[in-house]
Amino acid sequence: MPSAKILESKKALVKALNEEIASSLAGVVVAYNGISVADDTKLRKELREAGVHYMVVKNTMLRLAVKGTQYEGLTEYFKGDTAVALSPEDPAAAARILCKFADADKSKRFVVKGGFCDGQVMDAAGVKALSTMPNREGLLSMLAGSLNGIIGGLAVALQAVADKQEEPAA
């Protein structure tokens, strides 16, 4: 039987995990078995720079953290060596970096298991689809390009109307 002090620290960890998962826009669950220390350091640095919190947590703690929440479906992915990447700002950041790393892994031991985005639990294919989504800046530039094309078309149409009205008067 664990001591009261250890039990309280575990309860605090589960509560903190629950709050962090709930406040994240997206998260990815991976199997990190077989990754070298150098690769892990490089991966963690890239995730940190993107604002993603990457951590290795015991599966039991993760199961308790998602128990009774909308993310309870993630428990099927909490088996074996498990790491979780939580993205509080960019929903596709964690998926993009981890899927790229998994594709580059020659040993195929670093595997994306599943994840969540906007309250929906996703399998590995869903996370892969999320990873191909452009980031916020990319989406804004696509929107600006579309608006620019529409405004340009409107300007041409208005100029044609103005030219047509000037012809009979001349």
C-alpha positions in Angstrom: 0.0 0.0 0.0 1.5 3.3 -1.0 2.0 6.0 1.6 -0.4 8.9 1.8 2.3 11.3 0.5 2.9 9.2 -2.6 -0.8 8.8 -3.2 -1.4 12.5 -3.0 1.4 13.3 -5.4 0.0 10.8 -7.9 -3.5 12.3 -7.6 -2.0 15.7 -8.2 -0.2 14.4 -11.3 -3.4 12.9 -12.7 -5.3 16.1 -12.0 -2.6 18.2 -13.8 -2.6 15.8 -16.7 -6.4 16.0 -16.9 -6.3 19.8 -17.0 -3.5 19.9 -19.6 -5.3 17.5 -21.9 -8.6 19.4 -21.5 -6.9 22.7 -22.3 -5.1 21.4 -25.4 -6.4 21.9 -28.9 -4.9 18.6 -30.0 -2.8 15.7 -28.8 -0.9 12.8 -30.3 -0.1 9.5 -28.6 3.0 7.7 -29.8 5.0 4.5 -29.1 8.6 5.8 -28.7 10.3 2.4 -28.2 13.7 2.1 -29.9 14.4 5.8 -30.4 18.0 6.9 -29.8 18.8 9.5 -27.2 20.2 11.9 -29.9 17.0 11.5 -32.0 14.8 12.0 -28.9 16.7 15.1 -28.0 16.3 16.5 -31.5 12.6 15.6 -31.5 12.0 17.2 -28.1 13.7 20.4 -29.2 11.6 20.6 -32.4 8.4 20.0 -30.4 9.4 22.6 -27.8 10.1 25.2 -30.4 6.6 24.6 -31.9 5.0 25.1 -28.5 4.1 21.4 -28.0 4.5 19.7 -24.6 5.9 16.2 -25.1 6.1 13.8 -22.1 6.5 10.2 -21.3 3.9 9.2 -18.7 2.8 5.9 -17.2 -0.1 4.4 -19.0 -2.1 4.0 -15.7 -1.7 7.8 -15.0 -2.9 8.6 -18.5 -5.9 6.2 -18.2 -6.9 7.9 -14.9 -6.4 11.4 -16.4 -8.9 10.7 -19.3 -11.3 8.6 -17.3 -14.8 10.1 -17.5 -13.9 12.7 -20.2 -14.6 13.0 -23.9 -11.1 11.6 -24.5 -11.8 8.3 -22.7 -11.5 6.5 -26.1 -7.7 7.2 -26.0 -7.3 4.5 -23.4 -6.9 1.8 -26.1 -3.7 3.6 -27.2 -2.2 3.6 -23.7 -0.3 0.3 -24.0 3.4 -0.4 -24.1 5.9 2.5 -24.3 3.7 5.6 -24.6 4.5 9.3 -25.0 2.0 12.1 -25.3 2.4 15.4 -27.2 -0.1 18.1 -26.4 -0.5 21.2 -28.5 -2.3 24.1 -26.8 -2.0 26.6 -29.7 -1.6 25.0 -33.2 -3.8 21.9 -33.6 -1.6 20.4 -36.3 1.8 21.1 -34.9 2.3 17.9 -32.8 0.8 15.7 -35.6 3.0 17.3 -38.2 6.2 16.9 -36.3 5.6 13.4 -35.0 4.3 12.0 -38.3 7.3 13.4 -40.1 9.6 11.8 -37.5 7.7 8.5 -37.7 8.0 8.4 -41.5 11.7 9.2 -41.3 12.3 6.4 -38.6 14.1 3.6 -40.4 13.5 1.0 -37.7 9.7 1.7 -37.8 9.6 1.4 -34.0 8.5 5.0 -33.5 4.8 4.7 -34.2 1.9 7.2 -34.1 -0.9 5.3 -32.2 -3.7 7.9 -32.2 -4.7 11.2 -30.9 -7.4 13.8 -30.5 -8.4 17.2 -32.0 -11.3 19.5 -31.0 -12.8 16.9 -28.7 -12.7 14.0 -31.2 -10.6 10.9 -30.6 -8.7 9.9 -33.8 -6.8 6.8 -34.9 -3.4 6.9 -36.5 -4.9 7.6 -40.0 -6.8 10.6 -38.5 -3.6 12.0 -37.0 -1.8 11.5 -40.3 -4.6 13.5 -42.1 -4.3 16.2 -39.4 -0.5 16.4 -40.0 -1.1 17.4 -43.7 -3.2 20.3 -42.7 -1.4 23.7 -43.2 -0.6 25.8 -40.1 -2.4 29.0 -39.2 -0.1 31.2 -41.3 -0.6 29.0 -44.4 -4.4 29.1 -44.0 -4.4 32.8 -43.6 -2.3 33.2 -46.8 -4.6 30.9 -48.7 -7.6 33.1 -47.5 -5.8 36.3 -48.5 -5.1 34.9 -51.9 -8.7 33.9 -52.4 -10.0 37.3 -51.3 -7.4 39.0 -53.5 -8.8 37.1 -56.5 -12.4 37.9 -55.7 -11.6 41.6 -55.2 -9.7 41.7 -58.4 -12.6 40.1 -60.3 -15.0 42.6 -58.7 -12.7 45.5 -59.8 -12.7 44.2 -63.4 -16.4 43.9 -63.4 -17.0 47.4 -62.0 -14.6 48.8 -64.5 -16.4 47.1 -67.4 -19.7 48.6 -66.1 -18.2 52.0 -65.9 -16.7 51.7 -69.4 -20.1 50.6 -70.8 -21.9 53.6 -69.3 -19.4 56.0 -70.7 -19.7 54.7 -74.3 -23.3 55.9 -75.1 -22.6 59.4 -73.6 -19.6 59.9 -76.0 
